Amino acid sequence: MPCEEFKILNSELDSDFNILFENGTIYHAMKEEYIPHRDFCLTPFWYNNSLSLNPIECFQKIQPTTYMNMALFTASVPFLLATIWVYLYVPQLRCLHNSCLVCFLGTFALGSLILSSVLWVNYSWGACQTMGILCYFFMISAFFWLNVTCFDLWMSIRGIRYELRTSSPRLRFVYYSIYVWSAATIFTVTAITIEHTNISDAWKPGFGNGQCFIKSRDWSAMLYFQGPSGLLNLFNVFFFTMSVIHLYQIQEDSYELKKETSQQYKVSTFLRLFLVMGVSWILEVFTYLFAQNKSFIIVIFNMMNASQGIILFIVLVLKRRVLTLLKKQWTKST
């Protein structure tokens, strides 16, 4: 067998269940992949007082880029936590919009923390399934908080342009929280319910099935994660576009805005936030569709996707206004 490390598959175990076809191809049920006859061989295997010919599966050598992605993904978590700390520490950054942004960062950090832990720790199947459900809940919540963040920006600028009266920030945050947590709970409960039905496995999310998240090798990932998050991003594009239109209209009509409000709502800030909301999803979908492609551009996209926490820190913290406010608050505190 031309491999250094291998495993003998035992079809009587759920994790190793496989089907050998007449053309010599093996279907590995847990991994949901077909293994051509050139990539495996059979060996005598004694189990439960019976002898059988079982396939030998080679363990693929882990590529250096895989270790790099694991390191970047793990390093992203502290950067997410640092971003949250900055926006909570500086009083001038404590507004409704940034509260929604912090909730996005918090749920995204929790989901990333779970995913990064499973990269380094071997969990049992039950623990892996639980981790997958929790990770799904936090990740889908993060996209709903992004949606709320973009909606709140649009509502704020629309209110300035048309001089509309809006409810108090605290009440709006309560409404936003009810929307996000209810939607995330409905999605998660629906996915868990479908997982335990008798429908085809192709339609199940597959929590803990080969990885401690939902399946990512077939279209169920598009149904439960990529599709919903993509739909939310379409709404985000609409809110962003309308916000920019309203903002330019405000400038053309020479509305008198407070200096701090003008700083908060300038176009460059919107562009940064729009990139945060859209690029991560685009990279995720692109790497999902071309997961088997090992070209240089896919490697770069995977590394960028693994570095989302670092990118968010750069976009949201390493800005002149935020750094100035942070320096003033730090000097004041010390």
C-alpha positions as CSV (number, residue, x, y, z in Angstrom):
1,M,0.0,0.0,0.0
2,P,1.7,3.3,-1.1
3,C,1.0,5.3,2.0
4,E,2.7,5.7,5.4
5,E,-0.5,5.7,7.6
6,F,-3.7,3.9,6.8
7,K,-6.8,2.5,8.4
8,I,-8.7,-0.7,7.7
9,L,-12.4,0.1,7.1
10,N,-14.9,-2.0,9.1
11,S,-18.3,-1.8,7.4
12,E,-20.0,-3.0,10.6
13,L,-19.1,0.3,12.2
14,D,-21.2,3.4,11.3
15,S,-18.1,5.6,10.9
16,D,-16.6,3.1,8.4
17,F,-19.6,1.9,6.5
18,N,-18.8,1.6,2.8
19,I,-20.3,0.0,-0.3
20,L,-18.2,-1.7,-2.9
21,F,-19.6,-1.4,-6.5
22,E,-19.1,-3.8,-9.4
23,N,-16.8,-1.2,-11.2
24,G,-14.4,-1.4,-8.2
25,T,-15.4,2.0,-6.7
26,I,-16.1,2.3,-3.0
27,Y,-18.6,4.7,-1.5
28,H,-17.6,5.9,2.0
29,A,-20.9,6.8,3.6
30,M,-19.6,8.9,6.5
31,K,-17.4,11.1,4.3
32,E,-19.9,11.0,1.4
33,E,-17.3,10.4,-1.2
34,Y,-16.5,7.8,-3.9
35,I,-13.0,6.2,-3.8
36,P,-11.8,4.9,-7.2
37,H,-10.3,1.4,-7.4
38,R,-6.8,2.9,-8.0
39,D,-6.8,4.6,-4.6
40,F,-7.4,1.6,-2.3
41,C,-6.7,-2.1,-1.9
42,L,-8.3,-4.9,0.1
43,T,-6.8,-6.8,3.0
44,P,-7.9,-9.8,5.0
45,F,-9.6,-8.6,8.2
46,W,-10.7,-10.7,11.2
47,Y,-13.7,-9.3,13.1
48,N,-16.3,-11.0,15.3
49,N,-15.0,-14.5,14.6
50,S,-15.2,-14.1,10.8
51,L,-12.7,-13.3,8.1
52,S,-13.5,-10.8,5.3
53,L,-11.7,-8.7,2.7
54,N,-11.9,-5.0,3.8
55,P,-10.7,-1.8,2.1
56,I,-7.7,0.0,3.4
57,E,-8.0,3.8,3.5
58,C,-4.9,5.9,3.3
59,F,-4.6,8.9,5.5
60,Q,-3.9,11.9,3.3
61,K,-0.8,13.8,4.3
62,I,-1.8,17.2,5.7
63,Q,-0.6,20.0,3.5
64,P,1.4,23.0,4.9
65,T,-1.4,25.3,3.7
66,T,-3.8,23.4,5.9
67,Y,-1.7,24.1,9.0
68,M,-1.5,27.7,7.9
69,N,-5.3,28.0,7.6
70,M,-5.7,26.3,11.0
71,A,-3.3,28.8,12.6
72,L,-4.9,31.8,10.9
73,F,-8.4,30.7,11.9
74,T,-7.3,30.1,15.5
75,A,-5.5,33.5,15.6
76,S,-8.6,35.2,14.3
77,V,-10.5,34.6,17.6
78,P,-8.3,36.9,19.8
79,F,-8.6,39.6,17.2
80,L,-12.4,39.3,17.3
81,L,-12.3,39.6,21.1
82,A,-9.9,42.6,20.9
83,T,-12.3,44.3,18.5
84,I,-15.2,43.7,20.9
85,W,-13.2,45.1,23.8
86,V,-12.3,48.3,21.9
87,Y,-16.0,49.0,21.0
88,L,-17.1,48.4,24.6
89,Y,-14.2,50.2,26.2
90,V,-14.5,53.5,24.3
91,P,-17.6,55.4,25.4
92,Q,-17.9,57.4,22.1
93,L,-18.3,54.1,20.3
94,R,-21.3,53.0,22.4
95,C,-24.2,53.6,20.1
96,L,-27.1,51.4,18.8
97,H,-25.3,50.7,15.6
98,N,-22.1,49.6,17.3
99,S,-24.1,47.6,19.8
100,C,-25.4,45.5,16.9
101,L,-21.9,45.3,15.5
102,V,-20.6,44.0,18.8
103,C,-23.4,41.4,18.9
104,F,-22.3,40.3,15.4
105,L,-18.7,40.1,16.5
106,G,-19.6,38.2,19.7
107,T,-21.7,35.5,17.9
108,F,-19.1,35.2,15.1
109,A,-16.3,34.9,17.8
110,L,-18.2,32.1,19.6
111,G,-18.8,30.2,16.4
112,S,-15.2,30.7,15.4
113,L,-14.0,29.5,18.8
114,I,-16.0,26.3,18.5
115,L,-14.7,25.7,14.9
116,S,-11.1,26.4,15.9
117,S,-11.3,24.1,18.9
118,V,-12.4,21.1,16.7
119,L,-9.4,21.7,14.5
120,W,-7.1,20.8,17.4
121,V,-9.2,18.5,19.7
122,N,-10.7,15.1,18.8
123,Y,-14.2,15.1,20.2
124,S,-16.5,12.1,20.5
125,W,-19.3,11.8,18.0
126,G,-21.9,13.0,20.5
127,A,-19.8,16.0,21.5
128,C,-18.9,16.7,17.9
129,Q,-22.6,16.8,17.0
130,T,-23.4,19.1,19.9
131,M,-20.5,21.4,18.8
132,G,-21.9,21.4,15.3
133,I,-25.3,22.5,16.4
134,L,-23.9,25.3,18.7
135,C,-21.6,26.5,15.9
136,Y,-24.4,26.6,13.4
137,F,-26.6,28.6,15.8
138,F,-23.9,31.2,16.5
139,M,-22.8,31.5,12.8
140,I,-26.3,31.9,11.5
141,S,-27.0,34.4,14.3
142,A,-23.9,36.4,13.2
143,F,-25.3,36.8,9.7
144,F,-28.7,38.0,11.2
145,W,-26.8,40.5,13.3
146,L,-25.0,41.7,10.2
147,N,-28.4,42.1,8.5
148,V,-29.6,44.1,11.5
149,T,-26.5,46.3,11.5
150,C,-27.0,47.2,7.9
151,F,-30.7,47.8,8.4
152,D,-30.0,50.1,11.3
153,L,-27.6,52.2,9.3
154,W,-30.2,52.6,6.5
155,M,-32.9,53.6,9.1
156,S,-30.5,56.1,10.7
157,I,-29.6,57.9,7.5
158,R,-33.2,57.7,6.2
159,G,-34.3,59.3,9.4
160,I,-31.8,62.1,9.0
161,R,-32.8,62.8,5.4
162,Y,-36.6,62.8,6.0
163,E,-36.4,64.1,9.6
164,L,-38.3,61.1,10.8
165,R,-39.0,60.3,14.5
166,T,-37.7,56.9,15.5
167,S,-38.2,54.9,18.6
168,S,-35.6,55.0,21.4
169,P,-32.3,53.1,20.7
170,R,-32.9,50.8,23.6
171,L,-36.3,49.8,22.3
172,R,-35.0,49.3,18.8
173,F,-32.2,47.1,20.2
174,V,-34.8,44.9,22.0
175,Y,-36.7,44.6,18.7
176,Y,-33.5,43.6,16.9
177,S,-32.6,41.1,19.5
178,I,-36.0,39.4,19.3
179,Y,-35.7,39.2,15.5
180,V,-32.2,37.8,15.5
181,W,-32.5,35.2,18.3
182,S,-36.0,34.1,17.1
183,A,-34.8,33.6,13.6
184,A,-31.6,31.8,14.6
185,T,-33.6,29.5,16.9
186,I,-36.1,28.7,14.2
187,F,-33.3,27.8,11.7
188,T,-31.5,25.7,14.2
189,V,-34.5,23.8,15.5
190,T,-35.7,23.2,11.9
191,A,-32.3,21.8,11.0
192,I,-32.2,19.6,14.1
193,T,-35.7,18.3,13.4
194,I,-34.9,17.5,9.7
195,E,-31.7,15.7,10.9
196,H,-33.8,13.3,12.9
197,T,-36.4,12.5,10.2
198,N,-36.4,9.7,7.7
199,I,-35.9,11.8,4.6
200,S,-32.9,11.3,2.3
201,D,-29.5,12.1,3.9
202,A,-28.9,14.5,1.0
203,W,-31.4,16.9,2.6
204,K,-30.1,16.6,6.1
205,P,-27.7,19.1,7.6
206,G,-25.4,16.3,8.9
207,F,-24.4,17.7,12.2
208,G,-21.2,15.8,13.3
209,N,-21.2,13.8,10.0
210,G,-17.5,13.8,9.1
211,Q,-16.9,17.3,10.7
212,C,-18.2,19.2,13.7
213,F,-20.5,21.4,11.7
214,I,-23.0,20.9,8.9
215,K,-22.0,18.9,5.8
216,S,-19.9,21.0,3.4
217,R,-19.4,18.6,0.5
218,D,-22.9,18.6,-1.0
219,W,-25.8,21.0,-1.6
220,S,-27.2,20.7,2.0
221,A,-24.7,23.3,3.0
222,M,-26.2,25.7,0.4
223,L,-29.7,24.9,1.8
224,Y,-29.0,25.4,5.5
225,F,-26.2,28.0,5.5
226,Q,-24.9,29.5,2.2
227,G,-28.4,30.1,0.9
228,P,-29.9,31.8,3.9
229,S,-26.7,33.9,4.5
230,G,-26.7,34.8,0.8
231,L,-30.3,36.0,0.9
232,L,-29.5,38.1,4.0
233,N,-26.5,39.6,2.1
234,L,-28.8,40.5,-0.8
235,F,-30.9,42.5,1.6
236,N,-27.7,44.0,3.0
237,V,-26.8,45.1,-0.6
238,F,-30.2,46.8,-0.9
239,F,-29.8,48.6,2.5
240,F,-26.3,49.7,1.7
241,T,-27.2,51.0,-1.7
242,M,-30.2,53.0,-0.4
243,S,-28.0,54.3,2.5
244,V,-25.4,55.7,0.1
245,I,-28.2,57.3,-2.1
246,H,-29.7,59.0,1.0
247,L,-26.3,60.1,2.2
248,Y,-25.4,61.8,-1.1
249,Q,-28.8,63.4,-1.1
250,I,-28.2,64.8,2.4
251,Q,-24.9,66.3,1.2
252,E,-26.4,67.8,-1.9
253,D,-29.3,69.3,0.1
254,S,-26.7,70.9,2.5
255,Y,-28.2,69.4,5.6
256,E,-26.4,70.7,8.7
257,L,-25.1,67.8,10.5
258,K,-23.1,67.6,13.7
259,K,-19.4,67.0,13.2
260,E,-19.5,63.7,15.0
261,T,-22.6,62.5,13.1
262,S,-21.1,63.5,9.8
263,Q,-18.0,61.5,10.7
264,Q,-20.0,58.5,11.6
265,Y,-22.0,58.5,8.4
266,K,-19.5,59.3,5.8
267,V,-19.3,57.1,2.7
268,S,-15.9,55.5,3.5
269,T,-17.3,54.1,6.8
270,F,-20.2,52.6,4.9
271,L,-17.8,51.1,2.3
272,R,-15.8,49.4,5.1
273,L,-18.9,47.9,6.7
274,F,-20.2,46.8,3.4
275,L,-17.0,45.0,2.6
276,V,-17.1,43.3,6.0
277,M,-20.7,42.1,5.3
278,G,-20.1,40.9,1.8
279,V,-16.6,39.7,1.2
280,S,-16.6,37.0,3.9
281,W,-19.7,35.4,2.4
282,I,-18.4,35.7,-1.2
283,L,-15.1,34.0,-0.2
284,E,-17.0,31.3,1.7
285,V,-19.3,30.5,-1.3
286,F,-16.4,30.6,-3.7
287,T,-14.3,28.1,-1.7
288,Y,-17.4,26.0,-1.1
289,L,-18.1,25.7,-4.9
290,F,-14.4,25.0,-5.7
291,A,-13.5,23.0,-2.6
292,Q,-11.6,20.3,-4.7
293,N,-9.7,22.9,-6.7
294,K,-6.1,23.2,-5.4
295,S,-5.1,26.2,-7.5
296,F,-3.1,29.1,-6.0
297,I,-6.1,31.5,-6.1
298,I,-8.2,29.0,-4.0
299,V,-5.4,28.7,-1.5
300,I,-5.3,32.5,-1.2
301,F,-9.1,32.6,-0.8
302,N,-9.0,29.9,1.9
303,M,-6.3,31.9,3.8
304,M,-8.4,35.1,3.6
305,N,-11.5,33.2,4.7
306,A,-9.5,31.8,7.7
307,S,-8.3,35.4,8.5
308,Q,-11.7,37.0,8.8
309,G,-11.2,37.9,12.5
310,I,-7.9,39.7,11.6
311,I,-9.5,41.5,8.7
312,L,-12.4,42.6,10.8
313,F,-9.9,44.0,13.4
314,I,-8.1,45.9,10.7
315,V,-11.3,47.3,9.1
316,L,-13.1,48.2,12.4
317,V,-10.3,49.2,14.8
318,L,-7.3,50.4,12.7
319,K,-9.0,53.6,11.7
320,R,-7.8,57.1,12.6
321,R,-10.9,58.0,14.5
322,V,-11.1,54.8,16.5
323,L,-7.4,54.8,17.4
324,T,-7.6,58.5,18.4
325,L,-10.6,57.8,20.7
326,L,-8.9,54.7,22.1
327,K,-5.8,56.7,22.9
328,K,-7.7,59.4,24.6
329,Q,-9.7,56.9,26.7
330,W,-6.6,54.9,27.6
331,T,-4.8,58.1,28.7
332,K,-7.8,59.2,30.7
333,S,-8.0,55.9,32.4
334,T,-4.4,55.7,33.3
